[in-house]
Amino acid sequence: MTENNPSASTRQAPGGESGGATSRAASAVPAKSFKITFLPSGKTIEVGAPDPEHHHEGEPGSILDWADKHDIELEHACGGFAACSTCHVIVREGLESCNETSEDEDDMLDEAPGLTLHSRLACQCVPDGSRDLVVEIPAWNRNLVKEGSH
C-alpha cells in the first residue's frame, strides 16, 4: 500500500460499517429498474435484476457487468475476478446501495491509483437497486481503454 492511499481499514463500507465479505447470494436483487450514470461521459443506462446466466464480466449485476452489457468502456485486465485494480471506479452517488467490500477487493483497491473513500472495483460492486448511481471512471482508466491495452 502506498502512503497516498487510505488503507482499507480507514475506508468504510456502505452504511458506515467496516467492509466484510459479502456473498453473491447475500446481495439484494433489485425490485425495480434503476439508473447508472457514468462520468465523465454522462451516459446513463437503465438496469434491473441481474441475469446470472447471461452476465458478461465480474459479479452478476456488478457495475462492470452492466457497463460491459451497454458498451461502456471500462478497463478490466483480469476479466472481472478481483485479481487486479484496473476496473477501479469512484461511486459518486448511491454507494450505500452497494454491497460491502470483501477482503480481496480491499487488497486490490490498495493497489489502485487515486484511491478515495468512494472507490470500488467495478467487477465486485453490486448495487441493490434502491438508488440510482453516479459512477466516475477515473482518467487513468479511460486512457488505458483508449490506448487499446484491453
Backbone as CSV, one residue per row, in Angstrom:
resi,resn,N_x,N_y,N_z,CA_x,CA_y,CA_z,C_x,C_y,C_z
1,MET,0.848,-1.182,0.000,0.000,0.000,0.000,0.883,1.230,0.000
2,THR,0.513,2.258,-0.747,1.293,3.483,-0.768,0.790,4.433,0.286
3,GLU,1.648,5.373,0.640,1.266,6.321,1.687,0.173,7.272,1.227
4,ASN,0.021,7.475,-0.076,-1.002,8.382,-0.590,-2.390,7.781,-0.547
5,ASN,-2.486,6.476,-0.443,-3.787,5.814,-0.468,-4.271,5.533,0.939
6,PRO,-5.542,5.812,1.225,-6.057,5.421,2.529,-6.075,3.907,2.616
7,SER,-5.792,3.378,3.774,-5.796,1.919,3.915,-7.222,1.407,3.950
8,ALA,-7.353,0.116,3.710,-8.678,-0.494,3.731,-9.346,-0.292,5.079
9,SER,-8.555,-0.219,6.132,-9.151,-0.071,7.461,-9.710,1.323,7.673
10,THR,-9.275,2.320,6.878,-9.824,3.656,7.035,-10.992,3.917,6.106
11,ARG,-11.117,3.119,5.034,-12.273,3.248,4.160,-13.444,2.566,4.842
12,GLN,-14.614,3.061,4.591,-15.780,2.436,5.196,-16.707,1.923,4.122
13,ALA,-17.312,0.816,4.419,-18.280,0.228,3.513,-19.581,0.999,3.601
14,PRO,-20.480,0.813,2.657,-21.778,1.479,2.720,-22.444,1.240,4.070
15,GLY,-23.061,2.280,4.588,-23.730,2.167,5.880,-22.805,2.484,7.043
16,GLY,-21.521,2.802,6.745,-20.608,3.231,7.788,-19.941,2.115,8.550
17,GLU,-20.170,0.851,8.174,-19.533,-0.243,8.876,-18.304,-0.673,8.108
18,SER,-17.360,-1.295,8.802,-16.164,-1.737,8.109,-16.513,-2.849,7.146
19,GLY,-15.759,-2.916,6.049,-16.053,-3.879,4.992,-15.859,-5.304,5.440
20,GLY,-16.662,-6.178,4.929,-16.539,-7.601,5.191,-16.990,-8.347,3.961
21,ALA,-16.675,-9.604,3.901,-17.041,-10.391,2.727,-18.550,-10.474,2.591
22,THR,-19.010,-10.311,1.384,-20.431,-10.415,1.087,-20.577,-11.427,-0.033
23,SER,-21.364,-12.448,0.174,-21.535,-13.458,-0.863,-22.490,-12.949,-1.923
24,ARG,-22.405,-13.554,-3.100,-23.288,-13.186,-4.201,-24.736,-13.393,-3.791
25,ALA,-25.006,-14.466,-3.052,-26.377,-14.774,-2.637,-26.916,-13.748,-1.660
26,ALA,-26.028,-13.091,-0.905,-26.471,-12.126,0.095,-26.872,-10.798,-0.536
27,SER,-26.491,-10.569,-1.795,-26.834,-9.323,-2.458,-28.330,-9.287,-2.731
28,ALA,-28.929,-8.138,-2.452,-30.356,-7.991,-2.707,-30.594,-7.848,-4.204
29,VAL,-31.629,-8.462,-4.705,-31.988,-8.360,-6.114,-32.866,-7.131,-6.276
30,PRO,-32.539,-6.258,-7.233,-33.344,-5.055,-7.428,-34.800,-5.387,-7.706
31,ALA,-35.698,-4.714,-6.995,-37.130,-4.924,-7.170,-37.657,-4.132,-8.364
32,LYS,-36.929,-3.087,-8.757,-37.350,-2.242,-9.872,-36.107,-1.807,-10.627
33,SER,-36.317,-1.185,-11.749,-35.167,-0.711,-12.505,-34.579,0.522,-11.829
34,PHE,-33.294,0.742,-12.092,-32.607,1.915,-11.579,-31.612,2.365,-12.626
35,LYS,-31.032,3.546,-12.419,-30.138,4.129,-13.417,-28.712,4.192,-12.892
36,ILE,-27.777,4.016,-13.822,-26.362,4.212,-13.534,-25.860,5.233,-14.544
37,THR,-25.344,6.347,-14.045,-24.752,7.372,-14.899,-23.244,7.277,-14.783
38,PHE,-22.562,7.198,-15.910,-21.112,7.096,-15.952,-20.515,8.448,-16.294
39,LEU,-19.562,8.880,-15.477,-18.842,10.131,-15.706,-17.450,9.800,-16.217
40,PRO,-16.866,10.628,-17.013,-17.311,11.960,-17.404,-18.207,11.989,-18.632
41,SER,-18.491,10.836,-19.246,-19.282,10.823,-20.484,-20.712,11.303,-20.269
42,GLY,-21.246,11.089,-19.057,-22.631,11.452,-18.789,-23.624,10.435,-19.324
43,LYS,-23.134,9.301,-19.843,-24.028,8.277,-20.373,-24.772,7.609,-19.223
44,THR,-26.099,7.549,-19.331,-26.949,6.924,-18.323,-27.599,5.694,-18.919
45,ILE,-27.538,4.604,-18.163,-28.191,3.365,-18.583,-29.237,2.999,-17.544
46,GLU,-30.288,2.333,-17.973,-31.313,1.847,-17.053,-31.155,0.333,-16.957
47,VAL,-31.081,-0.164,-15.722,-30.839,-1.583,-15.488,-31.839,-2.112,-14.467
48,GLY,-31.876,-3.407,-14.306,-32.791,-4.030,-13.359,-32.149,-5.232,-12.712
49,ALA,-32.884,-6.292,-12.595,-32.370,-7.503,-11.966,-31.278,-8.124,-12.837
50,PRO,-30.158,-8.518,-12.216,-29.100,-9.159,-12.998,-29.529,-10.546,-13.463
51,ASP,-28.962,-10.979,-14.551,-29.232,-12.304,-15.085,-27.961,-13.133,-14.942
52,PRO,-27.845,-13.940,-13.868,-26.616,-14.702,-13.632,-26.250,-15.629,-14.788
53,GLU,-27.241,-16.060,-15.564,-26.984,-16.954,-16.686,-26.306,-16.233,-17.857
54,HIS,-26.530,-14.924,-17.986,-26.039,-14.182,-19.139,-25.219,-12.963,-18.750
55,HIS,-24.507,-13.043,-17.648,-23.680,-11.888,-17.301,-22.398,-11.912,-18.128
56,HIS,-21.787,-10.752,-18.256,-20.601,-10.613,-19.092,-19.335,-10.730,-18.262
57,GLU,-19.033,-9.734,-17.461,-17.776,-9.668,-16.719,-18.048,-9.313,-15.265
58,GLY,-17.245,-9.839,-14.365,-17.401,-9.536,-12.946,-18.580,-10.281,-12.344
59,GLU,-18.957,-9.882,-11.146,-20.108,-10.478,-10.474,-21.384,-10.121,-11.243
60,PRO,-22.356,-11.028,-11.312,-23.617,-10.687,-11.970,-24.249,-9.447,-11.325
61,GLY,-24.625,-8.485,-12.140,-25.228,-7.256,-11.642,-24.227,-6.233,-11.140
62,SER,-22.930,-6.500,-11.315,-21.906,-5.537,-10.883,-21.873,-4.353,-11.850
63,ILE,-21.255,-3.287,-11.423,-21.096,-2.112,-12.281,-20.380,-2.507,-13.570
64,LEU,-19.360,-3.352,-13.469,-18.645,-3.804,-14.661,-19.555,-4.617,-15.577
65,ASP,-20.353,-5.491,-15.011,-21.280,-6.304,-15.796,-22.219,-5.406,-16.599
66,TRP,-22.815,-4.415,-15.933,-23.740,-3.511,-16.619,-23.007,-2.677,-17.660
67,ALA,-21.822,-2.165,-17.325,-21.057,-1.354,-18.281,-20.744,-2.173,-19.524
68,ASP,-20.295,-3.406,-19.324,-19.933,-4.266,-20.445,-21.148,-4.554,-21.330
69,LYS,-22.292,-4.817,-20.714,-23.516,-5.091,-21.486,-23.969,-3.895,-22.313
70,HIS,-23.596,-2.682,-21.867,-24.056,-1.464,-22.538,-22.924,-0.757,-23.289
71,ASP,-21.858,-1.501,-23.578,-20.735,-0.987,-24.383,-20.093,0.269,-23.813
72,ILE,-20.000,0.331,-22.488,-19.284,1.426,-21.834,-17.877,0.926,-21.547
73,GLU,-16.891,1.605,-22.114,-15.509,1.160,-21.993,-15.014,1.333,-20.563
74,LEU,-14.625,0.205,-19.967,-14.112,0.192,-18.603,-13.057,-0.911,-18.528
75,GLU,-11.824,-0.511,-18.361,-10.717,-1.460,-18.327,-10.966,-2.530,-17.258
76,HIS,-10.605,-3.769,-17.565,-10.719,-4.875,-16.603,-9.789,-6.001,-17.047
77,ALA,-8.510,-5.807,-16.765,-7.466,-6.693,-17.268,-7.601,-8.137,-16.791
78,CYS,-8.130,-8.357,-15.588,-8.197,-9.726,-15.048,-9.492,-10.438,-15.424
79,GLY,-10.365,-9.791,-16.184,-11.617,-10.423,-16.588,-12.705,-10.352,-15.545
80,GLY,-12.526,-9.514,-14.536,-13.577,-9.319,-13.529,-13.518,-10.259,-12.352
81,PHE,-12.318,-10.699,-11.980,-12.173,-11.652,-10.879,-11.529,-11.055,-9.627
82,ALA,-11.481,-9.740,-9.500,-10.868,-9.054,-8.348,-9.409,-9.449,-8.177
83,ALA,-8.722,-9.669,-9.293,-7.309,-10.044,-9.243,-6.400,-8.898,-9.688
84,CYS,-6.991,-7.726,-9.941,-6.211,-6.534,-10.283,-7.040,-5.321,-9.859
85,SER,-6.553,-4.144,-10.157,-7.316,-2.948,-9.784,-7.657,-2.092,-10.998
86,THR,-7.600,-2.672,-12.189,-7.808,-1.872,-13.393,-9.241,-1.390,-13.575
87,CYS,-10.209,-2.024,-12.932,-11.604,-1.577,-13.071,-12.022,-0.653,-11.924
88,HIS,-11.035,-0.043,-11.270,-11.303,0.900,-10.179,-12.204,2.035,-10.666
89,VAL,-13.295,2.252,-9.955,-14.198,3.366,-10.224,-14.464,4.098,-8.910
90,ILE,-15.023,5.276,-9.025,-15.413,6.060,-7.853,-16.929,6.223,-7.904
91,VAL,-17.613,5.686,-6.898,-19.071,5.769,-6.843,-19.417,7.103,-6.172
92,ARG,-19.771,8.089,-6.993,-20.040,9.454,-6.513,-21.400,9.561,-5.815
93,GLU,-22.380,8.783,-6.259,-23.707,8.786,-5.636,-24.236,7.366,-5.614
94,GLY,-24.876,6.978,-4.501,-25.524,5.689,-4.391,-24.677,4.579,-3.790
95,LEU,-23.515,4.914,-3.244,-22.627,3.892,-2.689,-23.297,3.072,-1.589
96,GLU,-24.170,3.708,-0.828,-24.827,2.997,0.277,-25.752,1.883,-0.211
97,SER,-26.095,1.891,-1.490,-26.952,0.838,-2.036,-26.150,-0.351,-2.584
98,CYS,-24.847,-0.286,-2.437,-23.980,-1.338,-2.974,-23.533,-2.292,-1.871
99,ASN,-23.188,-3.511,-2.285,-22.692,-4.496,-1.333,-21.406,-4.000,-0.663
100,GLU,-21.068,-4.586,0.465,-19.839,-4.232,1.164,-18.636,-4.796,0.427
101,THR,-17.489,-4.191,0.640,-16.267,-4.711,0.033,-15.830,-5.985,0.743
102,SER,-15.225,-6.867,-0.012,-14.642,-8.082,0.559,-13.173,-7.803,0.884
103,GLU,-12.558,-8.704,1.598,-11.137,-8.563,1.906,-10.306,-8.571,0.621
104,ASP,-10.676,-9.426,-0.334,-9.964,-9.475,-1.618,-10.076,-8.145,-2.363
105,GLU,-11.270,-7.563,-2.365,-11.454,-6.277,-3.036,-10.637,-5.201,-2.344
106,ASP,-10.670,-5.166,-1.018,-9.878,-4.179,-0.282,-8.398,-4.305,-0.614
107,ASP,-7.904,-5.537,-0.692,-6.492,-5.757,-1.015,-6.151,-5.209,-2.400
108,MET,-7.014,-5.430,-3.362,-6.763,-4.941,-4.724,-6.913,-3.429,-4.799
109,LEU,-7.863,-2.864,-4.071,-8.034,-1.412,-4.084,-6.806,-0.706,-3.543
110,ASP,-6.113,-1.334,-2.623,-4.889,-0.724,-2.083,-3.856,-0.490,-3.181
111,GLU,-3.968,-1.200,-4.297,-3.039,-1.061,-5.418,-3.509,-0.032,-6.444
112,ALA,-4.739,0.454,-6.310,-5.316,1.359,-7.310,-4.790,2.778,-7.151
113,PRO,-4.439,3.422,-8.254,-4.073,4.838,-8.166,-5.309,5.684,-7.883
114,GLY,-5.140,6.770,-7.164,-6.236,7.698,-6.923,-7.320,7.179,-6.006
115,LEU,-6.973,6.306,-5.076,-7.951,5.705,-4.169,-8.664,6.770,-3.332
116,THR,-9.987,6.629,-3.209,-10.790,7.543,-2.392,-11.671,6.721,-1.453
117,LEU,-12.396,7.391,-0.591,-13.337,6.715,0.303,-14.517,6.115,-0.461
118,HIS,-14.693,6.518,-1.716,-15.807,6.039,-2.534,-15.334,5.106,-3.645
119,SER,-14.087,4.643,-3.555,-13.521,3.756,-4.570,-14.060,2.344,-4.434
120,ARG,-14.293,1.730,-5.568,-14.701,0.321,-5.623,-14.101,-0.308,-6.869
121,LEU,-14.008,-1.626,-6.859,-13.715,-2.353,-8.088,-15.050,-2.569,-8.772
122,ALA,-15.168,-2.129,-10.005,-16.436,-2.245,-10.718,-16.882,-3.693,-10.856
123,CYS,-15.930,-4.621,-10.870,-16.282,-6.034,-11.029,-16.900,-6.635,-9.777
124,GLN,-16.713,-5.995,-8.645,-17.197,-6.525,-7.371,-18.340,-5.717,-6.775
125,CYS,-18.549,-4.512,-7.249,-19.544,-3.591,-6.679,-20.919,-3.874,-7.287
126,VAL,-21.804,-4.447,-6.473,-23.134,-4.841,-6.934,-24.189,-3.990,-6.215
127,PRO,-24.833,-3.067,-6.947,-25.891,-2.257,-6.337,-27.156,-3.075,-6.115
128,ASP,-27.919,-2.719,-5.072,-29.155,-3.451,-4.774,-30.376,-2.848,-5.468
129,GLY,-30.202,-1.743,-6.183,-31.295,-1.147,-6.943,-32.139,-0.153,-6.176
130,SER,-31.796,0.098,-4.921,-32.605,1.017,-4.120,-32.313,2.484,-4.440
131,ARG,-31.223,2.751,-5.149,-30.843,4.128,-5.516,-30.222,4.127,-6.892
132,ASP,-30.350,5.235,-7.570,-29.600,5.434,-8.807,-28.146,5.676,-8.421
133,LEU,-27.245,5.371,-9.335,-25.817,5.552,-9.083,-25.208,6.545,-10.057
134,VAL,-24.186,7.230,-9.575,-23.322,8.035,-10.424,-21.929,7.485,-10.203
135,VAL,-21.311,6.994,-11.280,-20.031,6.310,-11.207,-19.021,7.032,-12.096
136,GLU,-17.905,7.430,-11.511,-16.844,8.079,-12.269,-15.795,7.049,-12.661
137,ILE,-15.468,7.030,-13.940,-14.353,6.223,-14.422,-13.151,7.157,-14.424
138,PRO,-12.156,6.885,-13.558,-11.010,7.801,-13.447,-10.272,7.980,-14.779
139,ALA,-9.645,9.131,-14.952,-8.966,9.477,-16.205,-7.913,8.448,-16.580
140,TRP,-7.160,7.940,-15.615,-6.118,6.961,-15.957,-6.736,5.703,-16.562
141,ASN,-7.932,5.322,-16.127,-8.607,4.140,-16.655,-9.102,4.410,-18.073
142,ARG,-9.662,5.578,-18.302,-10.146,5.933,-19.636,-8.989,5.958,-20.624
143,ASN,-7.831,6.428,-20.193,-6.667,6.475,-21.069,-6.215,5.077,-21.447
144,LEU,-6.248,4.132,-20.507,-5.860,2.756,-20.810,-6.767,2.173,-21.879
145,VAL,-8.059,2.410,-21.752,-9.014,1.862,-22.724,-8.760,2.468,-24.088
146,LYS,-8.549,3.771,-24.154,-8.327,4.429,-25.432,-7.065,3.922,-26.128
147,GLU,-6.049,3.549,-25.336,-4.813,3.074,-25.926,-4.922,1.628,-26.385
148,GLY,-6.063,0.980,-26.110,-6.280,-0.364,-26.587,-5.509,-1.418,-25.824
149,SER,-5.212,-1.166,-24.564,-4.464,-2.144,-23.764,-5.401,-3.090,-23.054
150,HIS,-6.517,-3.366,-23.643,-7.582,-4.209,-23.083,-7.222,-5.656,-23.173
